[in-house]
Amino acid sequence: MARDRALAAAAWPDVGDAPPVLVPVGSTEQHGPHLPLSTDTVIAQAVAEGAAGALPGARVLVAPAIPYGASGEHAGFPGTVSIGHAALDALLVETVRSLALWAGRVVFVNGHGGNVPTLDAAVGRMRAEGHDTAWTGCETPGGDAHAGFTETSVMLHLAPHLVRPFGAVTGNTRPLGELMPDLIASGVRAASPSGVLGDPAGASADRGREIVAAMVASVAGRVEGGRVDARGRLLEPGVTSPGRRA
């Protein structure tokens, strides 16, 4: 990331007057036998950095990533660290309240699906308090659910040195909608002993580069558009509410 956008690298006189701040939110959780526990955090950080660089106008700062999330469904695998919804909620709320003392708009860029209910609740509450905050996800339409082709490709692009061989890795390829009741009731391990929901076969850095570029463009467009739904989620340009276009 360019040094002038990295909040962690700034001294206080460098911060400027009410800059917008993107806050990556990830997780520390299993991503199969071939991807690192930091996968969601790496992706959220990269997308936030890319979006900050793509946005026109005032300089956008990127805060250090929040590396822990609500990952209870992955608790059956060693290495997973889940702080749960209550602790994550408190962390998000206090992050906004603190940033609001000097920052402009605060946008969380989320890389882990398990964080979504807490982001909805925390951001909605902060907006009700009058804070200029919102959130958006690193979405990949049509991508597989977890540690499959999509995330493996992205990590081959962003951090290939952290990707282990995956030629023999198998996962549960049933649609996420079908798997969800089992995931809620028994966790990921019961549905997929490898921890993979999808299939990493054929993943490539070239495809990962394309996926990341699409994520960055989507997040930048949402942030620039600035419109949110009732939960504080940023909307795509031209969308008036989820599922409806202007």
N, C-alpha and C positions, 0 to 999 in steps of 0.2 A: 504494500500500500504506500502511496505517496506520503511522505512524512508530514506534509502540511495538512493532511486529513486525519491523521492518527491522533486521537485524543491522548492516548497513553504516552506519546512522544512529545507532547506539547508542554511548555512551561506556561504558567497562568497568563502572562501578558500576551501569549500567542493565540489565546482562545478567541478573542474578538467579541463583538457585540451581538449577543443573542443568536449564535449560529444554530442551524438545525443539527440534530444529532441522531444518527442511526445507531441502535443498540442490537447487535446480533444476539440471538438466544438459541442455544443448542441443547446438548445433553451429553452425558457420559454414560453410554450404554452399549451393550453388545451389538455388533453388526456382522454376525456370522463369524466363521473362522478365518476370514480373509481381509476384513476391513477393520480399521482401528476404532476403539471406543469413542474417539473424538469426531467421528464422521459428521454428525449433525452440526457440531460446532464449527468444524472446518468449512462446511458448505455455507452456513449462515454468515460466517465472517467474510468469505470470499464474495458472496452475493452482495452483502452490505457495502464492501469496499468498491465493488464494480459499480453499484448503483450510485454511490457518492461521487464517483468520478464521472458518471454519465449525466448527472443532473446539471442543468444550466443555472446560471445566476450565482447567488452567494455560495461561499465555501461550505460544504457539508462535512461535519466531523463524524468519525466512526469511533464509538466507544469500545473498550475492551469487551470481548464476548462474555456472556453469562454461560458457563460451561456445564451447569447442572440444571436438570429439569424434572418433570414428572414422568418417570420411566418405570413405574411399578410393574408394568406388563412384562418387562425384561428382567425382573428380579431373580428369575431362575438361572441366570447365567453369571458366573464369576466376572468381576470387573465392573458391572453395572453399579452406578451410584445415582439413586433417585432421592430427591429432597421432598417429593410429594407436592400436592396441589397447594396446601396451606402455606408451606414455606416459600414456594415459588411465587404465590400471590403476594406475600409480604415483601419479597425481594423486588418484584416488579413495581409495586406501589411505592416503595421507598426510593427506588431508582428514579421514578418520575418526579416525586416530590423534591428530591435533591437536585436533579437536573433543572427543574423549573426555576430554581433560584438564579440561574444565569443563561440557560439555553433557550433557543426558540422551540420550534416543534420537535417533539421526541417521537421517533418511530421505531418500534421493535421489529426486527427482521427475524422471523422464526424458522428454524430448521428441523423441528421435531414435532410430529403430529400430536403426541401426547400432551404437549403444552397448550394446545388450542383452547380447551375449556377455561384454563386459568387466565390466558391472555384475554379472552372475551370478558371474563369477570373483572379482572384488574383494570384493564384499559377502559372498560365501560364505567367503572367507578371513578377513575381518574378524570374522565371527561365530564362526569356529573359534578365533580368538584371544580370544574372550570379549567382544567389543564389542557393544553394543546398537544394531544398525544393520539397515536393510532398504532395499528400493527398490520403486518402483512406477512405472508408465508413465502417460502421458496418452493413454488409449485411447479410440478411437471405433469401437465395433462397427459394421461395415458401411460404414465410411468408405473412400474411395479412398486409394491408397498414398502419393502424394507430389505436392504442389503442385496438387492437383485441387480438386474441389468442397469437400471438408472443410476443408483448410488455408486455402483462399482465403476461405471463409466466416468462419472463425475470425479471420483477419487483418483482414478488413473490420470485424469487431467490435472487435478489440483495438487495431489500429493502422492505420486506414483511410488515413492520410496516407502510408503506406509501400507501398500497393498500387497497381501500375500498371494501365492498361487491359488487360483480358484477353479481350475479345470475340472476338479472332482467334486466341487461344492454343489450340493443339491438343496432345494428349498421346497416349501409348500407353495404351489402355483395357483391354488384356488383363488377366485376373486375375493378381495378384501371384505366385501359385503357379506359373503358367505362365512368368512372366517371370524368376523367380529364377535359373534356371540361366544365362541370358544375362547377368543383372546381375552374378553372381559371376564369370563368365568374362571379360566385356568392359566392365563398368561401365554406368552409366545412359545415357551418351551414345549408345552403340551401340543401345540399345533405344528411346530417345526423343531425337531431336535437340533438342527444346525443353527437355528436362529434366523434363517433366511426366509422371507416371504416374497417369493419371486424366483428368478433364475438369472444368475450372473453370466451365463454362457453368451459369448459374443461381445461382451462389453469391451469398449475401446476408449482410448484417450481422445480420439477425434470426435467420437459421439459425445463424450463428456464435455468437450469444448463447446459443442453446439448447444447442449442442454444448459450449461452455465450461462452462455450468452443469452439464451431465451429467458432464463430466470432473472438475470440482471435487467434486461429490457423491460420485463414485466414489473419488477419492483420499482425501477426508476419511473416508469409510466404512472404507476399508482401513486407514488410519492409526489410526483410533479402535479398530477391531477388533484390530489388533496381531498377527495371526497370519500366519506366513510359511511358504513351502514350503522345500524343501531348498536352494534357490538363494538364499534370502533375499528372494524376491519376496513382497510383501504379498498376502494372499488377500482376495477379496470376502467380506463377512459371509455366513455360512452355507455357505461352501465349505471342505471339509476338505483337498482337494488339487486340482490343476488338473483340471478336467473332472468333479469329484465334489462333490456337495452333501451337507451333513449331514442 
